[in-house]
């Protein structure tokens, strides 16, 4: 999948667009699997924090999605006797799909809660800077991460000479805050409780 997809929460919507977005969701997870393999896109605890935060947001929205799929199939089509199955499934078998979708909805809710708890716990992790041995003449050239309150930080080298930025999760479109924190803590997130996040 190489084509671009425009995410339009406010529409216009269609069956074809819904299918396209669902396929993009699956592809996004596949890309994340590749990006985090062998540490290629995962070298900071703050990155793990942001990834789990994004997953928590995605999974947390799945119960609503599954409920809407279930309501359409059962309330709109099955009740109106328009729903059929090319395997010859009986009406009772079709009705059982409603229960299976309900079970999937509850499992998604539980997974979302687990990921949110994990996301909060990950906010406390960072890479410790090894202390230099005074007798070895070796001094580490890695700067000490600045104080950013309860919000995590991550090194950003996208602009020379690089520096630490706030790594608090904001939303799926902006998984890392990105505010420079070398001289002062992030004004939006440094005083927030551990694991705090903003969701759209």
For each residue, the residues with C-beta under 8 A, 3 or more apart:
1: 23 24 27
2:
3:
4:
5: 20 21 24
6:
7: 21
8: 11 12 13 17
9:
10:
11: 8
12: 8 17
13: 8 17 18
14: 17 18
15: 18 19
16: 19 20
17: 8 12 13 14 20 21
18: 13 14 15 21 22
19: 15 16 22 23
20: 5 16 17 23 24
21: 5 7 17 18 24 25
22: 18 19 25 26
23: 1 19 20 26 27
24: 1 5 20 21 27 28
25: 21 22 28 29 58
26: 22 23 29 30
27: 1 23 24 30 31
28: 24 25 31 32
29: 25 26 32 33
30: 26 27 33 34
31: 27 28 34 35
32: 28 29 35 36 51
33: 29 30 36 37
34: 30 31 37
35: 31 32 40 41 42
36: 32 33 39 40 41 42 51
37: 33 34 40
38:
39: 36 42 43
40: 35 36 37
41: 35 36 47
42: 35 36 39 47 48 51
43: 39 47
44: 47 48 127 154 155 167
45: 48 49 122 125 126 127 152
46: 49 50 126 152 153 154 167 176
47: 41 42 43 44 50 51 154 167
48: 42 44 45 51 52 122 125
49: 45 46 52 53 119 122 123 125 152 167 169
50: 46 47 53 54 167 169 175 176
51: 32 36 42 47 48 54 55 175
52: 48 49 55 56 115 118 119 122
53: 49 50 56 57 119 169 175 197
54: 50 51 57 58 169 172 175
55: 51 52 58 59 115
56: 52 53 59 60 112 115 116 118 119
57: 53 54 60 61 171 172 199
58: 25 54 55 61 62 172
59: 55 56 62 108 111 112 115
60: 56 57 63 112 115 116
61: 57 58 64 65
62: 58 59 65 66 105 108 112
63: 60 66 67 105 106 108 109 112
64: 61 67 68
65: 61 62 68 69
66: 62 63 69 70 101 104 105 108
67: 63 64 70 71 101 105
68: 64 65 71 72
69: 65 66 72 73 101
70: 66 67 73 74 98 101 102 105
71: 67 68 74 75 76
72: 68 69 75 76 77
73: 69 70 76 77 78 83 97 98 101
74: 70 71 77 78 79 95 97 98
75: 71 72 78 79
76: 71 72 73 79 80
77: 72 73 74 80 82 83
78: 73 74 75 81 82 83 94 95 98
79: 74 75 76
80: 76 77 83
81: 78
82: 77 78
83: 73 77 78 80 94
84:
85: 88 89 93 94
86:
87:
88: 85
89: 85 93 94
90: 93 94
91: 94 95
92: 95 96
93: 85 89 90 96 97
94: 78 83 85 89 90 91 97
95: 74 78 91 92 98 99
96: 92 93 99 100
97: 73 74 93 94 100 101
98: 70 73 74 78 95 101 102
99: 95 96 102 103
100: 96 97 103 104
101: 66 67 69 70 73 97 98 104 105
102: 70 98 99 105 106
103: 99 100 106 107
104: 66 100 101 107 108
105: 62 63 66 67 70 101 102 108 109
106: 63 102 103 109 110
107: 103 104 110 111
108: 59 62 63 66 104 105 111 112
109: 63 105 106 112 113
110: 106 107 113 114
111: 59 107 108 114 115
112: 56 59 60 62 63 108 109 115 116
113: 109 110 116 117
114: 110 111 117 118
115: 52 55 56 59 60 111 112 118 119
116: 56 60 112 113 119 120
117: 113 114 120 121
118: 52 56 114 115 121 122
119: 49 52 53 56 115 116 122 123 169 195 197
120: 116 117 123 194 195
121: 117 118 124 195
122: 45 48 49 52 118 119 125
123: 49 119 120 150 151 152 194 195
124: 121 194
125: 45 48 49 122 152
126: 45 46 145 152 153
127: 44 45 145
128:
129: 140 142 144 145
130: 140
131:
132: 136 138 139 140
133: 136 138
134:
135:
136: 132 133
137:
138: 132 133
139: 132
140: 129 130 132
141:
142: 129
143: 164
144: 129
145: 126 127 129 148 153 164
146: 153 164 181 182 185
147: 185
148: 145 151 152 153 164 166 181 185 186 189 190
149: 185 186 189 190 191 192
150: 123 189 190 191 192 193 194 195 196
151: 123 148 166 167 168 177 185 186 189 190 192 196
152: 45 46 49 123 125 126 148 166 167 168
153: 46 126 145 146 148 164 165 166 167 181
154: 44 46 47 164 165 167 176
155: 44 162 163 164 165
156: 159 162 163 164 165 178
157: 160 162
158: 162
159: 156 162
160: 157
161:
162: 155 156 157 158 159
163: 155 156 180 182
164: 143 145 146 148 153 154 155 156 180 181 182
165: 153 154 155 156 176 177 178 179 180 181
166: 148 151 152 153 176 177 178 179 180 181 185 186 188 189 190
167: 44 46 47 49 50 151 152 153 154 176 177
168: 151 152 176 177 186 188 189 192 196 197
169: 49 50 53 54 119 175 176 177 197 198
170: 173 174 175 176 177 197 198
171: 57 174 175 198 199 200
172: 54 57 58 175 200
173: 170 200
174: 170 171 177 178
175: 50 51 53 54 169 170 171 172
176: 46 50 154 165 166 167 168 169 170
177: 151 165 166 167 168 169 170 174 186 188 189
178: 156 165 166 174
179: 165 166 186 187 188 189
180: 163 164 165 166 183
181: 146 148 153 164 165 166 184 185 186 190
182: 146 163 164
183: 180
184: 181 187
185: 146 147 148 149 151 166 181 190 191
186: 148 149 151 166 168 177 179 181 189 190
187: 179 184 190
188: 166 168 177 179 192
189: 148 149 150 151 166 168 177 179 186 192 196
190: 148 149 150 151 166 181 185 186 187
191: 149 150 185
192: 149 150 151 168 188 189 196
193: 150 196
194: 120 123 124 150
195: 119 120 121 123 150
196: 150 151 168 189 192 193
197: 53 119 168 169 170
198: 169 170 171
199: 57 171
200: 171 172 173
